[in-house]
Amino acid sequence: MSADQHDAQLAAYRSSIDNIDAALVHLLAERFKITKAVGRYKKDAALAPADPGREALQLARLRALAEESGLDPAFTEKFLKFVVAEVINHHQRIAEGEQL
Amino acid sequence: MSADQHDAQLAAYRSSIDNIDAALVHLLAERFKITKAVGRYKKDAALAPADPGREALQLARLRALAEESGLDPAFTEKFLKFVVAEVINHHQRIAEGEQL
């Protein structure tokens, strides 16, 4: 395969990656909108920002979905922890009275 | 608001979060399918697993998309780095001859 064909193929792959990334950003934006609403609810109800029982259920479910879809379950676990750490940070800031 | 109403509201939020997470897992699975194909291309073309120029362009674009959609641009940068670290790990393993 020539260098030009490689460039065209690489550009096609990258165009698909860019489309998926745009979708991921918008889904994450929507997810944090909901978790911020959860943070405000938890503040009103004096609930703790983190919920280990809920996180264990989410993790088991996402690992199963990952296996079905061909995503590495270990990566999925790291991903969920990465997102939940941000959520807990938001919930703590909301609990302290910050407007998020 | 009563505890039961809180529980119903929290359950509704969590149902939406679970739906979004299923979509995120499937999009990430698709993204890694493409980046693994990129890894095989890079191996064939003897290209480096990482491409800092490409990553800088992705970052600028995703930060702009994040601002439009209300996602924290700093989180978006951490997210992209988190995903790209996994991609580079895959590319290195592919370059070493592993079947991914």
Backbone of each chain as ProteinMPNN parsed JSONL, in Angstrom:
{"seq_chain_A": "MSADQHDAQLAAYRSSIDNIDAALVHLLAERFKITKAVGRYKKDAALAPADPGREALQLARLRALAEESGLDPAFTEKFLKFVVAEVINHHQRIAEGEQL", "coords_chain_A": {"N_chain_A": [[0.851, -1.202, 0.0], [0.56, 2.234, -0.853], [2.121, 5.304, 0.414], [0.322, 7.422, 0.182], [-2.144, 6.086, 0.014], [-2.151, 4.936, 2.543], [-2.297, 7.308, 4.051], [-4.849, 8.213, 3.325], [-6.409, 6.132, 4.314], [-5.788, 6.267, 7.025], [-6.762, 8.836, 7.553], [-9.482, 8.372, 7.178], [-10.05, 6.581, 9.262], [-9.484, 8.319, 11.379], [-11.409, 10.28, 11.073], [-13.71, 8.844, 11.753], [-13.099, 8.286, 14.432], [-13.094, 10.899, 15.428], [-15.797, 11.572, 15.117], [-16.967, 9.762, 16.917], [-15.787, 10.65, 19.272], [-16.944, 13.184, 19.536], [-19.562, 12.409, 20.059], [-19.129, 11.071, 22.483], [-18.273, 13.204, 24.143], [-20.628, 14.745, 24.221], [-22.401, 12.932, 25.41], [-21.142, 12.552, 27.875], [-21.363, 15.155, 28.857], [-24.13, 15.277, 29.203], [-24.442, 13.229, 31.062], [-23.105, 14.31, 33.305], [-24.733, 16.501, 33.767], [-26.969, 15.202, 34.809], [-25.859, 13.881, 37.049], [-25.089, 16.068, 38.537], [-27.575, 17.092, 39.229], [-28.34, 14.961, 40.822], [-26.49, 15.349, 42.85], [-27.444, 17.737, 43.979], [-29.882, 16.807, 44.936], [-28.96, 14.931, 46.786], [-27.733, 16.631, 48.573], [-29.962, 18.067, 49.574], [-31.302, 15.966, 50.802], [-29.516, 15.236, 52.657], [-27.769, 13.142, 52.106], [-24.873, 10.997, 51.692], [-22.106, 11.976, 49.572], [-20.83, 9.877, 48.096], [-21.685, 6.48, 47.161], [-21.161, 3.443, 47.882], [-22.481, 0.955, 47.5], [-24.218, 1.338, 45.322], [-22.237, 1.938, 43.413], [-20.918, -0.528, 43.195], [-22.91, -2.097, 42.02], [-23.213, -0.74, 39.574], [-20.708, -1.173, 38.483], [-20.615, -3.99, 38.147], [-22.637, -4.297, 36.264], [-21.676, -2.761, 34.117], [-19.305, -4.074, 33.491], [-20.341, -6.461, 32.497], [-21.739, -5.504, 30.237], [-19.544, -4.535, 28.853], [-18.158, -6.878, 28.246], [-19.963, -8.074, 26.471], [-19.849, -6.219, 24.37], [-17.272, -6.202, 23.546], [-15.43, -4.593, 24.765], [-12.609, -4.062, 26.877], [-13.04, -5.39, 30.052], [-11.516, -4.645, 32.292], [-10.542, -2.134, 31.575], [-12.983, -0.825, 31.453], [-13.728, -0.792, 34.112], [-11.741, 0.904, 35.144], [-12.467, 3.188, 33.739], [-15.076, 3.733, 34.736], [-14.429, 4.287, 37.408], [-12.869, 6.544, 37.038], [-14.757, 8.386, 36.029], [-16.623, 8.408, 38.127], [-15.089, 9.437, 40.205], [-14.9, 12.097, 39.444], [-17.586, 12.772, 39.621], [-18.058, 12.465, 42.391], [-16.422, 14.447, 43.357], [-17.814, 16.673, 42.307], [-20.208, 16.341, 43.791], [-19.327, 16.729, 46.388], [-18.528, 19.41, 46.234], [-20.985, 20.599, 45.701], [-22.323, 19.905, 48.054], [-20.961, 21.525, 49.772], [-22.017, 23.918, 49.148], [-21.45, 25.113, 46.74], [-22.381, 26.398, 43.525], [-23.13, 24.344, 40.969]], "CA_chain_A": [[0.0, 0.0, 0.0], [1.408, 3.429, -0.958], [2.007, 6.238, 1.538], [-0.922, 8.188, 0.006], [-3.282, 5.235, 0.403], [-2.098, 4.878, 4.003], [-2.8, 8.573, 4.595], [-6.299, 8.254, 3.13], [-7.011, 5.178, 5.25], [-5.631, 6.828, 8.376], [-7.692, 9.973, 7.658], [-10.831, 7.815, 7.319], [-10.149, 6.114, 10.654], [-9.506, 9.454, 12.306], [-12.713, 10.925, 10.94], [-14.653, 8.06, 12.578], [-12.742, 8.52, 15.849], [-13.554, 12.255, 15.789], [-17.26, 11.525, 15.28], [-17.264, 9.053, 18.175], [-15.39, 11.527, 20.388], [-17.974, 14.222, 19.691], [-20.684, 11.756, 20.738], [-18.717, 10.817, 23.877], [-18.293, 14.48, 24.879], [-22.012, 15.149, 24.471], [-22.986, 12.008, 26.395], [-20.567, 12.869, 29.193], [-21.982, 16.415, 29.299], [-25.479, 14.943, 29.677], [-24.288, 12.422, 32.286], [-22.768, 15.182, 34.438], [-25.936, 17.282, 34.094], [-27.827, 14.381, 35.683], [-25.226, 13.62, 38.349], [-25.145, 17.31, 39.331], [-28.922, 17.112, 39.811], [-28.285, 13.985, 41.921], [-25.739, 15.989, 43.934], [-28.328, 18.681, 44.66], [-30.832, 15.979, 45.698], [-28.284, 14.345, 47.952], [-27.539, 17.711, 49.547], [-31.261, 18.315, 50.219], [-31.688, 14.81, 51.624], [-28.383, 14.963, 53.565], [-27.16, 11.844, 51.775], [-23.429, 11.063, 51.439], [-21.79, 12.137, 48.137], [-20.513, 8.583, 47.476], [-22.607, 5.388, 47.5], [-20.394, 2.26, 47.45], [-23.372, -0.125, 47.047], [-24.606, 1.713, 43.954], [-21.07, 1.821, 42.528], [-20.652, -1.957, 42.958], [-23.918, -2.542, 41.042], [-22.87, -0.141, 38.27], [-19.506, -1.822, 37.988], [-20.95, -5.341, 37.679], [-23.435, -4.155, 35.05], [-20.857, -2.252, 33.006], [-18.371, -5.139, 33.087], [-21.109, -7.394, 31.651], [-21.955, -4.814, 28.956], [-18.245, -4.459, 28.175], [-17.859, -8.194, 27.662], [-20.844, -8.227, 25.289], [-19.533, -5.307, 23.268], [-15.875, -6.357, 23.145], [-14.559, -3.645, 25.471], [-11.866, -4.696, 27.973], [-13.719, -5.108, 31.328], [-10.606, -3.944, 33.219], [-10.575, -0.725, 31.167], [-14.305, -0.317, 31.816], [-13.683, -0.513, 35.548], [-10.934, 2.127, 35.31], [-13.267, 4.287, 33.193], [-16.144, 4.075, 35.687], [-13.814, 4.928, 38.578], [-12.436, 7.872, 36.582], [-15.943, 9.252, 35.941], [-17.243, 8.525, 39.458], [-14.245, 10.343, 41.003], [-15.314, 13.46, 39.079], [-18.943, 12.959, 40.164], [-17.962, 12.65, 43.845], [-15.862, 15.8, 43.5], [-18.946, 17.605, 42.122], [-21.174, 16.211, 44.899], [-18.737, 17.368, 47.572], [-18.576, 20.86, 46.048], [-22.395, 20.979, 45.855], [-22.63, 19.779, 49.49], [-20.342, 22.685, 50.442], [-22.773, 25.107, 48.791], [-21.057, 25.668, 45.443], [-23.392, 26.256, 42.464], [-22.555, 23.641, 39.803]], "C_chain_A": [[0.889, 1.256, 0.0], [1.19, 4.343, 0.252], [0.702, 7.036, 1.437], [-2.152, 7.38, 0.406], [-3.344, 5.091, 1.917], [-2.686, 6.142, 4.605], [-4.312, 8.653, 4.477], [-6.986, 7.314, 4.116], [-6.948, 5.719, 6.675], [-6.611, 7.992, 8.581], [-9.128, 9.476, 7.847], [-11.04, 7.302, 8.744], [-10.307, 7.295, 11.603], [-10.812, 10.223, 12.244], [-13.768, 10.183, 11.775], [-14.373, 8.271, 14.061], [-13.255, 9.892, 16.294], [-15.068, 12.292, 15.98], [-17.632, 10.864, 16.606], [-16.909, 9.943, 19.361], [-16.402, 12.646, 20.613], [-19.185, 13.646, 20.42], [-20.35, 11.511, 22.21], [-18.775, 12.1, 24.704], [-19.732, 14.883, 25.202], [-22.701, 14.231, 25.477], [-22.435, 12.281, 27.792], [-21.163, 14.166, 29.737], [-23.368, 16.134, 29.888], [-25.409, 14.155, 30.985], [-23.992, 13.329, 33.489], [-23.924, 16.131, 34.775], [-26.813, 16.506, 35.077], [-27.166, 14.179, 37.047], [-25.146, 14.901, 39.197], [-26.531, 17.468, 39.971], [-28.986, 16.131, 40.984], [-27.561, 14.612, 43.126], [-26.612, 16.968, 44.712], [-29.38, 17.929, 45.495], [-30.196, 15.421, 46.95], [-28.038, 15.402, 49.017], [-28.842, 17.965, 50.315], [-31.617, 17.198, 51.193], [-30.596, 14.442, 52.621], [-27.825, 13.551, 53.366], [-25.671, 12.038, 51.49], [-23.162, 11.219, 49.941], [-21.524, 10.797, 47.436], [-21.491, 7.516, 47.969], [-21.973, 4.081, 47.024], [-21.283, 1.118, 46.931], [-23.809, 0.102, 45.605], [-23.415, 1.526, 42.994], [-20.745, 0.358, 42.213], [-21.635, -2.517, 41.926], [-23.59, -2.02, 39.646], [-21.694, -0.879, 37.647], [-19.816, -3.204, 37.415], [-21.71, -5.255, 36.354], [-22.565, -3.721, 33.874], [-19.818, -3.279, 32.557], [-19.084, -6.142, 32.172], [-21.355, -6.784, 30.271], [-20.662, -4.744, 28.154], [-17.927, -5.795, 27.516], [-18.695, -8.448, 26.416], [-20.342, -7.427, 24.091], [-18.067, -5.377, 22.843], [-14.935, -5.329, 23.759], [-13.877, -4.387, 26.621], [-12.551, -4.369, 29.308], [-12.824, -4.379, 32.33], [-10.55, -2.454, 32.873], [-11.894, -0.085, 31.612], [-14.35, 0.049, 33.296], [-12.879, 0.769, 35.817], [-11.73, 3.35, 34.851], [-14.345, 4.718, 34.182], [-15.554, 4.786, 36.906], [-13.374, 6.357, 38.255], [-13.623, 8.845, 36.569], [-16.542, 9.473, 37.327], [-16.415, 9.444, 40.362], [-14.628, 11.791, 40.717], [-16.7, 13.764, 39.67], [-18.879, 13.245, 41.667], [-17.375, 14.025, 44.161], [-16.969, 16.853, 43.341], [-19.886, 17.571, 43.336], [-20.628, 16.885, 46.163], [-18.811, 18.885, 47.454], [-20.014, 21.376, 46.2], [-22.775, 20.953, 47.337], [-22.07, 20.968, 50.266], [-20.986, 24.004, 50.003], [-22.389, 25.739, 47.469], [-22.197, 25.433, 44.43], [-22.737, 25.578, 41.265], [-23.656, 23.351, 38.783]], "O_chain_A": [[1.855, 1.334, 0.76], [0.229, 4.191, 1.005], [0.05, 7.302, 2.446], [-3.074, 7.892, 1.041], [-4.421, 5.117, 2.513], [-3.473, 6.079, 5.549], [-4.988, 9.101, 5.402], [-8.023, 7.655, 4.686], [-7.918, 5.641, 7.43], [-7.215, 8.121, 9.645], [-9.903, 10.082, 8.586], [-12.077, 7.555, 9.357], [-11.143, 7.28, 12.506], [-11.27, 10.759, 13.253], [-14.61, 10.807, 12.421], [-15.301, 8.416, 14.857], [-13.783, 10.036, 17.397], [-15.569, 12.957, 16.887], [-18.505, 11.348, 17.326], [-17.646, 9.987, 20.347], [-16.684, 13.011, 21.754], [-19.766, 14.299, 21.286], [-21.193, 11.72, 23.082], [-19.266, 12.092, 25.833], [-20.025, 15.311, 26.318], [-23.491, 14.691, 26.301], [-23.175, 12.245, 28.775], [-21.437, 14.272, 30.933], [-23.734, 16.678, 30.929], [-26.204, 14.377, 31.898], [-24.561, 13.141, 34.565], [-24.084, 16.524, 35.931], [-27.33, 17.065, 36.044], [-27.824, 14.292, 38.081], [-25.136, 14.832, 40.426], [-26.647, 17.919, 41.11], [-29.602, 16.419, 42.01], [-27.97, 14.426, 44.272], [-26.544, 17.034, 45.94], [-29.726, 18.346, 46.6], [-30.79, 15.427, 48.028], [-28.121, 15.122, 50.213], [-28.839, 18.065, 51.542], [-32.162, 17.446, 52.269], [-30.722, 13.457, 53.349], [-27.463, 12.866, 54.322], [-25.253, 13.125, 51.09], [-23.896, 10.665, 49.123], [-21.952, 10.606, 46.298], [-22.055, 7.634, 49.057], [-22.212, 3.652, 45.895], [-20.882, 0.392, 46.021], [-23.778, -0.81, 44.778], [-23.585, 1.011, 41.889], [-20.343, 0.039, 41.095], [-21.253, -3.309, 41.064], [-23.675, -2.753, 38.661], [-21.682, -1.171, 36.452], [-19.343, -3.553, 36.333], [-21.463, -6.037, 35.436], [-22.697, -4.247, 32.769], [-19.487, -3.347, 31.374], [-18.506, -6.616, 31.194], [-21.201, -7.46, 29.254], [-20.673, -4.876, 26.93], [-17.482, -5.841, 26.369], [-18.195, -8.976, 25.423], [-20.397, -7.888, 22.951], [-17.658, -4.701, 21.899], [-13.786, -5.2, 23.337], [-14.49, -5.239, 27.264], [-12.641, -3.196, 29.673], [-13.314, -3.583, 33.131], [-10.515, -1.608, 33.767], [-11.915, 1.051, 32.087], [-14.932, 1.062, 33.683], [-13.288, 1.61, 36.617], [-11.682, 4.407, 35.48], [-14.517, 5.909, 34.444], [-16.114, 5.773, 37.383], [-13.491, 7.258, 39.085], [-13.512, 9.979, 37.035], [-16.926, 10.592, 37.667], [-16.977, 10.155, 41.196], [-14.676, 12.618, 41.628], [-16.951, 14.867, 40.155], [-19.554, 14.148, 42.162], [-17.787, 14.681, 45.118], [-17.057, 17.797, 44.126], [-20.305, 18.612, 43.844], [-21.369, 17.526, 46.908], [-19.115, 19.576, 48.426], [-20.238, 22.451, 46.757], [-23.459, 21.853, 47.824], [-22.628, 21.371, 51.287], [-20.56, 25.078, 50.428], [-22.929, 26.782, 47.101], [-22.881, 24.41, 44.473], [-21.879, 26.173, 40.612], [-23.386, 22.768, 37.733]]}, "seq_chain_B": "MSADQHDAQLAAYRSSIDNIDAALVHLLAERFKITKAVGRYKKDAALAPADPGREALQLARLRALAEESGLDPAFTEKFLKFVVAEVINHHQRIAEGEQL", "coords_chain_B": {"N_chain_B": [[-40.158, 17.227, 50.54], [-40.889, 13.745, 50.553], [-39.193, 10.779, 51.881], [-39.735, 8.582, 50.255], [-40.482, 9.803, 47.84], [-38.079, 11.014, 47.246], [-36.558, 8.693, 46.856], [-37.794, 7.684, 44.553], [-37.246, 9.725, 42.751], [-34.449, 9.672, 42.754], [-34.07, 7.105, 41.767], [-35.043, 7.465, 39.18], [-33.191, 9.293, 38.119], [-30.952, 7.644, 38.255], [-31.6, 5.604, 36.503], [-31.496, 6.975, 34.067], [-28.772, 7.624, 34.064], [-27.709, 5.04, 33.926], [-28.574, 4.272, 31.369], [-27.156, 6.093, 29.776], [-24.574, 5.307, 30.438], [-24.486, 2.742, 29.319], [-24.57, 3.43, 26.628], [-22.153, 4.864, 26.485], [-20.284, 2.808, 27.012], [-20.663, 1.2, 24.745], [-19.961, 2.98, 22.697], [-17.284, 3.461, 23.367], [-16.295, 0.885, 23.004], [-16.552, 0.675, 20.242], [-14.871, 2.763, 19.459], [-12.359, 1.787, 20.302], [-12.178, -0.446, 18.658], [-11.703, 0.805, 16.231], [-9.328, 2.232, 16.784], [-7.631, 0.112, 17.269], [-7.454, -0.989, 14.72], [-6.151, 1.165, 13.557], [-3.753, 0.902, 14.937], [-2.767, -1.482, 13.826], [-2.384, -0.615, 11.224], [-0.459, 1.346, 11.637], [1.606, -0.254, 12.503], [2.139, -1.757, 10.154], [2.988, 0.338, 8.504], [5.154, 1.185, 9.826], [4.92, 3.326, 11.608], [5.076, 5.563, 14.466], [3.645, 4.611, 17.661], [2.43, 6.707, 19.154], [1.187, 10.042, 18.437], [1.905, 13.112, 18.721], [1.159, 15.552, 17.442], [-1.329, 15.049, 16.242], [-2.737, 14.457, 18.607], [-2.751, 16.946, 19.87], [-4.379, 18.418, 18.141], [-6.792, 16.97, 18.438], [-7.319, 17.472, 21.1], [-7.727, 20.283, 21.192], [-10.015, 20.468, 19.618], [-11.848, 18.9, 21.07], [-11.979, 20.278, 23.475], [-13.264, 22.603, 22.624], [-15.731, 21.528, 21.782], [-16.566, 20.602, 24.26], [-16.944, 22.98, 25.666], [-19.105, 24.059, 24.253], [-21.071, 22.152, 24.893], [-21.314, 22.197, 27.585], [-19.639, 20.687, 29.173], [-16.96, 20.317, 31.477], [-14.016, 21.725, 30.327], [-11.465, 21.093, 31.335], [-11.863, 18.595, 32.499], [-12.476, 17.211, 30.182], [-10.027, 17.223, 28.879], [-8.527, 15.613, 30.638], [-9.987, 13.272, 30.294], [-9.578, 12.676, 27.547], [-6.807, 12.218, 27.603], [-6.729, 10.002, 29.274], [-8.073, 8.063, 27.714], [-6.446, 8.044, 25.419], [-4.042, 7.127, 26.498], [-4.639, 4.448, 26.919], [-5.037, 3.677, 24.269], [-2.456, 4.051, 23.186], [-1.076, 2.161, 24.648], [-2.328, -0.148, 23.562], [-1.415, 0.137, 20.89], [1.31, -0.135, 21.187], [1.463, -2.787, 22.065], [0.442, -4.075, 19.814], [2.417, -3.352, 17.97], [4.44, -4.869, 18.975], [3.698, -7.318, 18.129], [1.491, -8.555, 19.246], [-1.795, -9.965, 19.064], [-4.516, -8.007, 18.85]], "CA_chain_B": [[-40.285, 15.986, 49.759], [-40.749, 12.578, 51.432], [-38.088, 9.854, 51.549], [-40.162, 7.756, 49.113], [-40.386, 10.619, 46.623], [-36.644, 11.12, 46.974], [-36.089, 7.43, 46.282], [-38.307, 7.576, 43.181], [-36.496, 10.681, 41.933], [-33.084, 9.158, 42.636], [-34.131, 5.941, 40.864], [-35.218, 7.983, 37.814], [-31.883, 9.798, 37.706], [-30.008, 6.534, 38.072], [-31.995, 4.909, 35.275], [-30.927, 7.746, 32.953], [-27.31, 7.447, 34.111], [-27.41, 3.682, 33.434], [-28.742, 4.276, 29.908], [-26.021, 6.819, 29.194], [-23.368, 4.481, 30.604], [-24.509, 1.669, 28.309], [-24.169, 4.064, 25.361], [-20.716, 5.168, 26.578], [-19.525, 1.552, 26.869], [-20.712, 0.753, 23.347], [-19.157, 3.9, 21.884], [-15.865, 3.203, 23.652], [-15.947, -0.386, 22.333], [-16.398, 0.977, 18.814], [-13.672, 3.606, 19.319], [-11.15, 0.954, 20.411], [-12.103, -1.261, 17.438], [-11.073, 1.625, 15.183], [-7.926, 2.544, 17.113], [-6.832, -1.114, 17.075], [-7.174, -1.039, 13.278], [-5.1, 2.17, 13.352], [-2.516, 0.312, 15.455], [-2.259, -2.436, 12.828], [-1.891, 0.213, 10.092], [0.802, 1.983, 12.036], [2.632, -1.302, 12.512], [2.481, -2.03, 8.744], [3.658, 1.502, 7.924], [6.274, 1.521, 10.721], [4.683, 4.635, 12.242], [5.154, 5.528, 15.938], [2.33, 4.413, 18.292], [1.844, 7.988, 19.567], [1.292, 11.11, 17.433], [1.602, 14.303, 19.529], [0.481, 16.573, 16.636], [-2.735, 14.621, 16.175], [-3.356, 14.587, 19.935], [-2.973, 18.374, 20.148], [-5.568, 18.805, 17.369], [-7.971, 16.357, 19.078], [-7.569, 18.153, 22.371], [-8.304, 21.606, 20.924], [-11.371, 20.268, 19.111], [-12.73, 18.393, 22.13], [-12.204, 21.357, 24.448], [-14.28, 23.488, 22.038], [-17.007, 20.803, 21.875], [-16.94, 20.555, 25.672], [-17.483, 24.294, 26.049], [-20.459, 24.154, 23.654], [-22.042, 21.216, 25.468], [-21.399, 22.391, 29.028], [-18.731, 19.79, 29.894], [-15.749, 21.01, 31.942], [-12.914, 21.457, 29.385], [-10.339, 20.445, 32.029], [-12.216, 17.17, 32.589], [-12.382, 16.667, 28.827], [-8.607, 16.991, 28.62], [-8.153, 14.416, 31.417], [-10.661, 12.127, 29.66], [-8.87, 12.334, 26.305], [-5.51, 11.627, 27.979], [-7.041, 8.676, 29.833], [-8.394, 7.162, 26.595], [-5.277, 7.942, 24.537], [-3.048, 6.271, 27.17], [-5.039, 3.063, 26.626], [-4.796, 3.471, 22.839], [-1.007, 3.914, 22.969], [-0.771, 0.826, 25.189], [-2.725, -1.122, 22.519], [-0.555, 0.274, 19.706], [2.619, -0.717, 21.517], [1.316, -4.253, 22.09], [0.293, -4.497, 18.415], [3.734, -3.202, 17.348], [5.267, -5.994, 19.45], [3.225, -8.554, 17.495], [0.341, -9.137, 19.916], [-3.052, -9.888, 18.312], [-5.564, -7.329, 19.646]], "C_chain_B": [[-40.042, 14.777, 50.67], [-39.584, 11.704, 50.988], [-38.457, 9.003, 50.334], [-40.078, 8.524, 47.798], [-38.929, 10.807, 46.216], [-36.147, 9.853, 46.303], [-36.537, 7.286, 44.839], [-37.531, 8.521, 42.261], [-35.069, 10.185, 41.697], [-33.052, 7.966, 41.673], [-34.273, 6.394, 39.409], [-33.898, 8.528, 37.277], [-30.945, 8.634, 37.379], [-30.33, 5.719, 36.83], [-31.437, 5.631, 34.045], [-29.41, 7.587, 32.901], [-26.944, 6.068, 33.548], [-27.557, 3.607, 31.909], [-27.559, 4.962, 29.226], [-24.752, 5.978, 29.304], [-23.329, 3.333, 29.603], [-24.085, 2.229, 26.955], [-22.673, 4.374, 25.365], [-19.881, 3.906, 26.374], [-19.51, 1.113, 25.404], [-19.912, 1.675, 22.426], [-17.668, 3.686, 22.12], [-15.419, 1.904, 22.981], [-15.692, -0.133, 20.85], [-15.127, 1.809, 18.576], [-12.403, 2.744, 19.379], [-11.043, -0.021, 19.234], [-11.363, -0.477, 16.348], [-9.611, 1.888, 15.52], [-7.043, 1.297, 17.035], [-6.503, -1.303, 15.593], [-6.087, -0.023, 12.928], [-3.757, 1.611, 13.815], [-1.904, -0.67, 14.459], [-1.71, -1.686, 11.609], [-0.541, 0.823, 10.421], [1.931, 0.956, 12.057], [3.1, -1.578, 11.076], [3.328, -0.899, 8.15], [4.857, 1.952, 8.752], [6.156, 2.95, 11.263], [4.743, 4.482, 13.764], [3.753, 5.329, 16.533], [1.65, 5.734, 18.676], [2.074, 9.027, 18.476], [0.91, 12.416, 18.125], [0.868, 15.393, 18.745], [-1.002, 16.294, 16.53], [-3.424, 14.821, 17.532], [-3.638, 16.046, 20.286], [-4.214, 18.874, 19.402], [-6.847, 18.256, 18.01], [-8.342, 17.119, 20.338], [-8.238, 19.501, 22.145], [-9.758, 21.458, 20.479], [-12.321, 19.83, 20.237], [-12.971, 19.442, 23.209], [-13.286, 22.313, 23.93], [-15.665, 22.831, 22.111], [-17.506, 20.764, 23.319], [-17.569, 21.884, 26.093], [-18.892, 24.488, 25.503], [-21.488, 23.338, 24.43], [-22.13, 21.324, 26.986], [-20.552, 21.418, 29.834], [-17.49, 20.59, 30.298], [-14.582, 20.7, 31.0], [-11.711, 20.781, 30.06], [-10.609, 18.953, 32.201], [-12.059, 16.506, 31.229], [-10.938, 16.343, 28.47], [-8.13, 15.744, 29.376], [-8.733, 13.166, 30.762], [-9.917, 11.701, 28.397], [-7.522, 11.674, 26.636], [-5.683, 10.21, 28.519], [-7.287, 7.665, 28.705], [-7.161, 6.954, 25.708], [-4.185, 7.079, 25.174], [-3.36, 4.797, 26.891], [-4.764, 2.73, 25.155], [-3.304, 3.236, 22.582], [-0.526, 2.568, 23.512], [-1.134, -0.262, 24.172], [-1.75, -1.08, 21.342], [0.817, -0.348, 19.972], [2.545, -2.235, 21.507], [1.17, -4.796, 20.669], [1.649, -4.434, 17.714], [4.658, -4.349, 17.757], [4.749, -7.339, 18.943], [2.038, -9.209, 18.178], [-0.901, -8.982, 19.025], [-4.099, -9.225, 19.201], [-6.801, -7.14, 18.789]], "O_chain_B": [[-39.104, 14.779, 51.466], [-39.055, 11.854, 49.886], [-37.611, 8.729, 49.484], [-39.662, 7.982, 46.775], [-38.579, 10.768, 45.037], [-35.413, 9.907, 45.316], [-35.773, 6.826, 43.99], [-37.199, 8.163, 41.131], [-34.548, 10.267, 40.585], [-32.13, 7.832, 40.868], [-33.694, 5.786, 38.508], [-33.527, 8.266, 36.133], [-30.244, 8.643, 36.367], [-29.426, 5.201, 36.176], [-30.966, 4.996, 33.101], [-28.833, 7.435, 31.825], [-25.986, 5.94, 32.786], [-26.757, 2.956, 31.238], [-27.033, 4.472, 28.227], [-23.947, 5.94, 28.373], [-22.263, 2.987, 29.094], [-23.334, 1.588, 26.22], [-21.998, 4.169, 24.356], [-18.886, 3.928, 25.649], [-18.472, 0.704, 24.884], [-19.262, 1.212, 21.489], [-16.877, 3.726, 21.178], [-14.31, 1.821, 22.453], [-14.738, -0.657, 20.275], [-14.4, 1.58, 17.609], [-11.477, 2.951, 18.595], [-9.935, -0.391, 18.847], [-10.514, -1.019, 15.641], [-8.745, 1.783, 14.651], [-5.846, 1.402, 16.767], [-5.4, -1.729, 15.251], [-5.21, -0.302, 12.111], [-2.737, 1.822, 13.16], [-0.689, -0.697, 14.266], [-0.693, -2.079, 11.036], [0.385, 0.822, 9.61], [3.064, 1.254, 11.68], [4.301, -1.627, 10.808], [4.265, -1.146, 7.391], [5.5, 2.954, 8.44], [7.143, 3.679, 11.363], [4.491, 3.398, 14.291], [2.775, 5.823, 15.973], [0.434, 5.867, 18.539], [3.017, 8.924, 17.692], [-0.26, 12.799, 18.126], [0.035, 16.096, 19.317], [-1.83, 17.188, 16.705], [-4.558, 15.297, 17.593], [-4.646, 16.35, 20.925], [-5.003, 19.648, 19.944], [-7.852, 18.96, 18.118], [-9.515, 17.378, 20.608], [-9.208, 19.833, 22.826], [-10.626, 22.221, 20.903], [-13.444, 20.322, 20.343], [-14.053, 19.49, 23.795], [-14.125, 22.778, 24.701], [-16.649, 23.484, 22.457], [-18.704, 20.878, 23.577], [-18.588, 21.912, 26.782], [-19.767, 25.012, 26.192], [-22.628, 23.766, 24.608], [-22.927, 20.625, 27.612], [-20.717, 21.322, 31.051], [-17.027, 21.443, 29.541], [-14.189, 19.54, 30.877], [-11.016, 19.985, 29.429], [-9.698, 18.136, 32.067], [-11.572, 15.38, 31.13], [-10.655, 15.323, 27.842], [-7.412, 14.916, 28.816], [-8.069, 12.132, 30.68], [-9.655, 10.516, 28.194], [-7.147, 10.681, 26.011], [-4.869, 9.329, 28.243], [-6.77, 6.548, 28.742], [-6.868, 5.831, 25.296], [-3.473, 6.37, 24.462], [-2.453, 3.998, 26.656], [-4.311, 1.63, 24.838], [-2.938, 2.323, 21.841], [0.327, 1.916, 22.909], [-0.354, -1.186, 23.942], [-1.309, -2.121, 20.855], [1.402, -0.996, 19.105], [3.449, -2.9, 21.003], [1.709, -5.856, 20.352], [2.003, -5.338, 16.956], [5.54, -4.752, 16.999], [5.3, -8.385, 19.287], [1.605, -10.286, 17.768], [-1.039, -7.985, 18.316], [-4.526, -9.811, 20.195], [-7.799, -6.593, 19.257]]}, "name": "protein", "num_of_chains": 2, "seq": "MSADQHDAQLAAYRSSIDNIDAALVHLLAERFKITKAVGRYKKDAALAPADPGREALQLARLRALAEESGLDPAFTEKFLKFVVAEVINHHQRIAEGEQLMSADQHDAQLAAYRSSIDNIDAALVHLLAERFKITKAVGRYKKDAALAPADPGREALQLARLRALAEESGLDPAFTEKFLKFVVAEVINHHQRIAEGEQL"}
